[in-house]
Amino acid sequence: MTSPSPATSPDERARHGRAARKRLSRSAHGRWIPGADRPDPLTVLGEQARTWVPELVPIRYGRMAESALRFLCGSPAVMAADLAAQENTGLTVQLCGDAHLLNFGVFTSPERSLLFDVDDFDETCPGPFEWDVKRLAASVAVAARENGHRGQGVRVPALAAAEAYRRGMRRLACRGELDVWYEHIDTRDIVRLVRRTADRGATGLGPAAPRGRTDLPPLAKLTEIRDGRRRVVEDPPLLDPVDGPDLVALRKIFSDYRSSLAEEQRVLLDRYRFVDASRKAVGVGGIGPRCYLVLLEGRDAADPLFLQIKEAQRSVLEPHLPGVAPAHHGHRVVAGQRLLQAGGDIFLGWMTGPQGRHFYWRRLRDLKGAVDLGRMAPPVLAAYAGLCGTALARAHARSGDRIAVAAYLGGSDAFERAVATFAVRYADQNAADHAALAAAVADGTIEAATGF
């Protein structure tokens, strides 16, 4: 993507942002009327499923059928097509591409600090900034309805996400380049949120506390001793052992992945040895593409490192963005994460696997916190949505022209009011799409596996 030229003054960049209002007014973001030619959402999902692991497709459909929120999480391709059918601002940033509530969380930086940030980049791609904001706000509205909220209990949290985004972007527009680059949200902000809202009912917020400097909790949960050696647990179809030719292939791509790391990170990785691997099904939207868990061992058996290898397919945004055609989708994901996330993963890398498939590598988990959206009262959901909006603004400010975007957003609440209106309307659309999937599962048109 293109960064603003250093020769362009802040005033010129601000004028560019305000000029975008002529292309798309801020109030216009509230529109949502599906066109007569809107693609059938189940057809969109079916076409995407052609590239997924066949035996995992029913599990994905089963999870999506469980609730409207899970449907939204598992159908970024549907919303991408809907957003692309609308006019856009033309103000480009590096999009997360799937910025719903469940793709934000707490993780540790390489310096072992606990940070709050966006944490899923499979669909990352340059595109109009508002696409991420609208997906976030829509997910807030859907989550609020899942919690039984109605009326302002749905609209206010969605508005809070967009308002926090606007305020965050306007604040960062006034900051210097290095200040913006090193901006982050640490867990003290979440602790303050919990304290502020604790007397308003259940918070649903439980950020993880540091538990030492190892991955021992995942070690106990994800591994077992078999034949005197530590192995990844077997829990098919969610955790399927990899052996024979597949294990040989994984060892080969592990070697290729190493070459994509910086020299000092290769030295660190070389201190670990390959122990075991398993195919892993993750999340809702992550189920389908090939994904593997690799167990490495460092100093001894009590010094594990879990890496995730995930197939990187074409972003769901790419068909709707002319001129966007990455040479390698693994590199696309890694570069997007490095650009958007405040605390990078030192084990991020990419490579090409068998049959020319693109993969990326990352650390599986690192002391992430837990958020129970189902227990959030409206004020807490609004506060949490605001944190997500702030984190999204920080990510976009690193990758796009924050001064132009801030000028477009302006000092009034016009943008967030419109986005909140869109979010509520799109929650209705999402509910209808989810009902269509549930009906197709019920009548046997779509095979879905439950209990996973």
C-alpha positions in Angstrom: 0.0 0.0 0.0 1.0 3.6 -0.5 2.1 5.9 2.4 1.7 9.7 2.3 4.6 11.4 0.7 6.9 13.2 3.3 6.7 16.2 0.9 3.0 16.5 1.4 2.1 18.9 4.2 -0.3 18.1 7.0 -2.7 20.8 5.6 -2.6 19.2 2.2 -3.3 15.8 3.6 -6.2 17.1 5.7 -7.7 18.8 2.6 -7.5 15.5 0.8 -9.4 13.8 3.6 -12.1 16.5 3.7 -12.4 16.3 -0.1 -13.4 12.6 0.3 -16.6 13.7 1.9 -17.7 14.8 -1.6 -17.2 11.3 -2.8 -19.0 9.8 0.2 -20.6 11.9 2.9 -20.2 10.8 6.5 -24.0 10.4 7.0 -24.1 8.0 3.9 -22.3 5.3 6.0 -25.7 4.6 7.6 -27.1 3.1 4.5 -27.8 -0.6 4.2 -30.3 -1.8 1.6 -29.3 -5.1 0.0 -29.5 -4.9 -3.8 -31.6 -7.2 -5.9 -28.3 -8.7 -7.3 -26.9 -9.4 -3.8 -25.1 -12.8 -4.0 -26.8 -15.5 -2.0 -24.7 -15.9 1.2 -24.9 -19.7 1.2 -23.6 -19.7 -2.4 -20.7 -17.4 -1.4 -19.8 -19.7 1.5 -20.1 -22.8 -0.8 -17.7 -21.4 -3.3 -15.2 -20.5 -0.6 -15.5 -24.0 0.8 -14.1 -25.6 -2.4 -10.6 -24.7 -1.2 -11.1 -26.0 2.4 -10.2 -29.4 3.8 -13.4 -31.3 3.0 -13.8 -33.1 6.4 -13.5 -29.8 8.2 -16.3 -28.0 6.2 -19.2 -29.6 8.2 -17.5 -28.5 11.5 -17.3 -25.0 10.3 -20.9 -25.0 9.2 -21.9 -26.5 12.5 -20.2 -23.8 14.5 -21.6 -21.1 12.3 -25.1 -22.4 12.7 -24.9 -22.2 16.5 -25.5 -18.4 16.7 -25.8 -15.2 14.7 -22.5 -14.0 16.1 -20.7 -17.2 15.1 -22.2 -16.9 11.7 -20.8 -13.4 11.3 -17.4 -14.6 12.5 -17.4 -17.4 9.9 -18.7 -15.4 7.0 -16.2 -12.5 6.3 -16.6 -13.3 2.5 -20.3 -12.5 2.7 -19.8 -9.1 4.4 -16.9 -8.3 2.1 -19.2 -8.6 -0.9 -21.8 -6.4 0.9 -19.3 -3.7 1.8 -17.9 -3.7 -1.8 -21.3 -3.1 -3.2 -21.4 0.3 -1.4 -19.6 3.5 -2.3 -16.3 3.9 -0.3 -14.2 6.8 0.8 -11.1 5.9 -1.2 -9.0 6.5 1.9 -6.9 3.4 2.0 -5.2 1.7 5.0 -4.0 -1.8 5.6 -7.2 -3.5 6.7 -7.4 -6.3 9.2 -10.0 -7.6 6.9 -12.0 -9.4 9.6 -12.2 -6.9 12.5 -15.0 -8.4 14.5 -15.0 -8.4 18.4 -13.6 -11.9 18.8 -10.5 -11.0 16.8 -9.3 -8.6 19.5 -7.6 -9.8 22.7 -4.7 -9.8 25.1 -1.3 -11.2 24.1 2.3 -10.7 25.1 4.8 -8.7 23.2 8.3 -10.0 22.5 9.3 -7.9 25.6 6.8 -10.0 27.6 4.4 -7.0 28.2 0.7 -7.7 28.1 -1.0 -5.8 25.3 -4.5 -5.4 23.9 -4.7 -5.5 20.1 -6.3 -7.0 17.0 -5.0 -10.5 16.5 -6.2 -12.1 13.3 -4.8 -11.2 9.9 -5.9 -14.0 7.5 -7.9 -11.5 5.4 -5.5 -8.5 5.7 -5.4 -6.4 2.6 -5.2 -2.7 1.6 -8.6 -1.2 1.3 -11.0 1.6 2.5 -10.6 2.2 6.2 -14.4 2.2 6.9 -14.7 -1.5 5.9 -12.9 -2.6 9.1 -14.9 0.0 11.3 -18.2 -1.2 9.9 -17.4 -4.9 10.5 -16.4 -4.1 14.0 -19.5 -2.1 14.7 -21.7 -4.8 13.1 -20.2 -7.5 15.3 -20.9 -5.3 18.4 -24.5 -5.0 17.4 -24.8 -8.7 16.8 -23.1 -9.5 20.2 -25.4 -7.1 22.0 -28.5 -8.9 20.6 -27.0 -12.3 21.5 -26.9 -11.0 25.1 -30.6 -10.1 24.9 -30.2 -6.4 24.6 -32.5 -4.3 22.5 -32.9 -0.7 21.3 -30.3 1.5 22.7 -28.6 -1.5 24.3 -27.6 -2.5 20.8 -27.0 0.9 19.2 -25.0 2.5 21.9 -22.2 -0.1 22.1 -21.9 -0.1 18.3 -21.7 3.7 18.3 -19.0 3.5 21.0 -16.8 1.4 18.8 -17.0 3.9 15.9 -16.7 6.9 18.2 -13.5 5.5 19.8 -12.1 4.9 16.4 -12.8 8.5 15.3 -11.3 10.0 18.5 -8.3 7.7 18.4 -7.6 8.6 14.8 -7.9 12.3 15.4 -5.6 12.1 18.4 -3.0 10.2 16.5 -3.2 12.6 13.6 -1.5 15.2 15.8 1.3 12.9 16.9 4.7 12.3 15.4 5.6 9.3 13.3 7.6 7.4 16.0 5.0 8.2 18.6 2.3 6.6 16.4 4.5 3.6 15.6 5.1 2.8 19.2 1.6 3.5 20.4 -0.1 0.6 22.2 -2.8 -0.4 24.6 -1.6 -2.2 27.7 -3.7 -4.3 30.1 -3.9 -1.4 32.6 -6.5 0.1 30.3 -8.6 -3.1 30.7 -8.1 -3.2 34.4 -9.4 0.4 34.6 -12.3 -0.6 32.5 -13.1 -3.5 34.9 -12.9 -1.2 38.0 -15.0 1.5 36.4 -17.8 -0.9 35.4 -17.7 -3.5 38.1 -20.7 -2.1 39.9 -22.8 -2.2 36.8 -23.2 -6.0 36.6 -21.1 -8.8 35.2 -18.2 -7.6 33.2 -17.2 -10.6 31.2 -13.6 -9.3 31.2 -10.8 -11.5 32.5 -7.4 -10.5 31.1 -4.8 -13.0 31.7 -2.2 -12.4 34.4 1.4 -13.3 33.6 2.0 -16.9 34.5 5.8 -17.1 34.3 8.0 -17.2 31.2 7.0 -20.6 29.8 4.2 -22.2 27.8 3.5 -24.8 30.5 -0.3 -24.3 30.5 -0.6 -25.2 26.8 2.0 -28.0 27.5 -0.4 -29.6 30.0 -3.5 -29.1 27.8 -2.2 -29.9 24.4 0.4 -32.6 25.0 0.7 -36.0 26.7 3.3 -38.6 27.3 3.0 -41.5 24.9 5.6 -44.3 24.7 7.8 -42.3 27.0 7.9 -39.2 24.8 5.9 -36.0 24.8 3.4 -35.8 22.0 0.5 -33.6 20.9 -2.7 -35.0 22.2 -5.1 -36.8 19.8 -8.6 -35.3 19.7 -9.9 -36.0 16.2 -11.2 -34.2 14.2 -10.0 -31.1 16.1 -6.5 -32.4 16.7 -5.4 -35.1 14.2 -2.0 -36.7 14.5 0.4 -36.2 11.6 2.7 -39.0 10.6 4.3 -40.7 7.7 4.8 -38.7 4.5 2.8 -35.7 6.0 5.2 -35.5 8.9 8.2 -35.6 6.5 6.6 -32.8 4.5 6.1 -30.7 7.6 9.7 -31.1 8.6 10.7 -29.9 5.2 8.5 -26.8 5.2 9.8 -26.1 8.8 13.3 -25.8 7.3 12.0 -23.6 4.5 10.1 -21.4 7.0 13.4 -20.8 8.9 14.8 -18.9 6.0 12.1 -16.3 6.1 13.2 -15.2 9.6 15.7 -12.5 10.5 19.2 -13.9 11.3 18.9 -13.5 15.1 15.6 -15.2 15.1 17.0 -18.1 13.1 19.6 -18.5 15.8 16.9 -18.6 18.5 14.8 -21.1 16.5 17.8 -23.4 16.0 17.9 -23.9 19.8 14.7 -25.8 19.5 14.2 -29.3 18.0 11.1 -30.5 16.1 9.2 -33.0 18.3 5.7 -33.6 17.0 2.9 -32.1 14.8 -0.8 -32.3 14.5 -3.5 -30.9 12.2 -5.6 -28.5 14.2 -9.0 -26.9 13.7 -9.2 -23.4 15.1 -12.0 -20.9 15.9 -14.9 -20.5 13.5 -13.6 -18.5 10.5 -10.2 -20.3 10.8 -11.7 -23.7 10.2 -11.4 -25.0 6.7 -7.9 -24.0 5.5 -5.1 -26.4 6.4 -3.7 -25.7 9.8 -1.1 -27.5 11.8 0.3 -27.4 15.4 4.0 -28.0 15.7 5.6 -28.8 19.1 9.2 -27.8 19.5 11.4 -28.5 22.5 14.2 -26.2 23.7 16.5 -26.8 26.7 14.4 -29.8 27.8 10.9 -31.2 27.8 9.8 -28.4 30.2 10.8 -25.8 27.7 8.3 -26.1 24.8 7.4 -23.8 22.0 4.2 -24.2 20.0 4.1 -22.9 16.4 1.0 -22.8 14.2 1.3 -23.3 10.5 -1.7 -22.1 8.6 -2.6 -22.1 5.0 -2.9 -18.6 3.6 -5.5 -18.4 0.9 -6.7 -15.4 -1.1 -8.2 -12.7 1.1 -12.0 -12.4 0.9 -11.4 -8.7 0.1 -9.2 -9.2 -2.9 -11.9 -9.9 -5.5 -13.4 -6.6 -4.6 -10.3 -4.4 -4.8 -8.9 -3.9 -8.3 -5.1 -4.0 -8.5 -4.7 -6.1 -5.3 -2.9 -9.3 -6.2 -0.2 -10.4 -3.7 2.5 -12.6 -5.1 2.4 -14.8 -1.9 -0.5 -14.9 0.5 1.7 -16.1 3.4 3.8 -13.0 3.0 0.6 -10.9 2.7 -0.6 -12.2 6.1 2.8 -11.8 7.8 3.5 -8.3 6.4 0.0 -7.2 7.4 0.4 -8.4 10.9 3.8 -6.8 11.3 2.3 -3.5 10.1 -0.9 -3.5 12.1 0.0 -5.1 15.4 1.7 -3.1 18.1 3.7 -6.0 19.6 5.1 -8.2 16.9 5.5 -12.0 17.0 9.2 -12.8 16.5 8.3 -16.2 15.0 6.2 -14.8 12.1 7.3 -16.3 8.8 6.0 -17.7 5.6 6.8 -20.2 2.9 5.4 -22.3 0.1 4.4 -25.9 0.8 3.5 -28.9 -1.2 1.4 -28.4 -4.3 2.3 -24.7 -4.3 0.2 -23.9 -1.3 1.0 -20.7 0.7 1.5 -21.0 4.4 2.5 -18.7 7.3 3.9 -19.5 10.7 3.2 -17.8 14.0 3.4 -18.6 17.7 0.3 -20.5 18.7 -0.5 -18.5 21.8 1.3 -16.4 24.4 -0.6 -15.7 27.6 -3.7 -14.3 26.0 -6.6 -13.0 28.1 -10.2 -14.2 28.0 -13.2 -12.2 27.2 -16.7 -13.6 27.7 -18.9 -11.4 25.6 -22.0 -13.3 26.8 -21.7 -11.8 30.3 -21.3 -8.2 29.3 -24.0 -5.7 30.3 -24.5 -2.9 27.8 -22.2 -0.3 29.5 -19.4 -2.9 29.7 -19.9 -4.0 26.1 -19.8 -0.3 25.0 -16.6 0.2 27.0 -15.0 -2.9 25.5 -16.1 -2.0 22.0 -14.4 1.4 22.6 -11.2 -0.4 23.4 -11.5 -2.3 20.1 -12.2 0.8 18.2 -9.1 2.5 19.7 -6.9 -0.4 18.9 -8.2 -0.4 15.3 -7.5 3.3 14.9 -3.9 2.7 16.1 -3.4 -0.1 13.6 -4.8 2.0 10.7 -2.8 5.1 11.8 0.4 3.1 11.3 -0.5 1.9 7.8 -2.5 4.7 6.1 -2.7 8.5 6.0 -4.0 9.1 9.5 -4.2 12.9 8.9 -6.5 12.5 5.8 -8.7 9.9 7.6 -8.9 12.1 10.7 -9.9 15.1 8.6 -12.6 13.1 6.8 -14.0 11.9 10.2 -14.0 15.5 11.6 -14.9 16.7 15.0 -18.6 16.0 15.0 -20.4 12.7 15.7 -21.8 12.3 12.2 -19.6 9.4 11.3 -20.2 7.2 14.4 -24.0 7.9 14.3 -24.1 6.7 10.7 -21.9 3.6 11.4 -24.1 2.7 14.4 -27.2 2.9 12.2 -25.5 0.7 9.6 -24.5 -1.8 12.3 -28.0 -2.2 13.6 -29.4 -2.6 10.1 -26.6 -5.1 9.2 -27.3 -7.1 12.3 -30.8 -7.6 10.9 -29.3 -8.8 7.6 -26.9 -11.1 9.4 -29.7 -12.6 11.5 -31.6 -13.4 8.2 -28.4 -15.0 6.7 -27.9 -17.0 9.8 -31.5 -18.2 9.7 -31.0 -19.3 6.1 -28.0 -21.4 7.1 -29.8 -22.9 10.0 -32.7 -23.8 7.7 -30.3 -25.4 5.1 -28.7 -27.4 7.9 -32.1 -28.5 9.2 -33.4 -29.7 5.8 -30.1 -31.4 5.0 -29.1 -29.1 2.1 -25.9 -28.3 4.0 -24.1 -30.9 6.1 -23.1 -29.6 9.6 -21.3 -31.4 12.4 -22.2 -30.5 15.9 -20.6 -31.0 19.2 -17.1 -29.8 18.2 
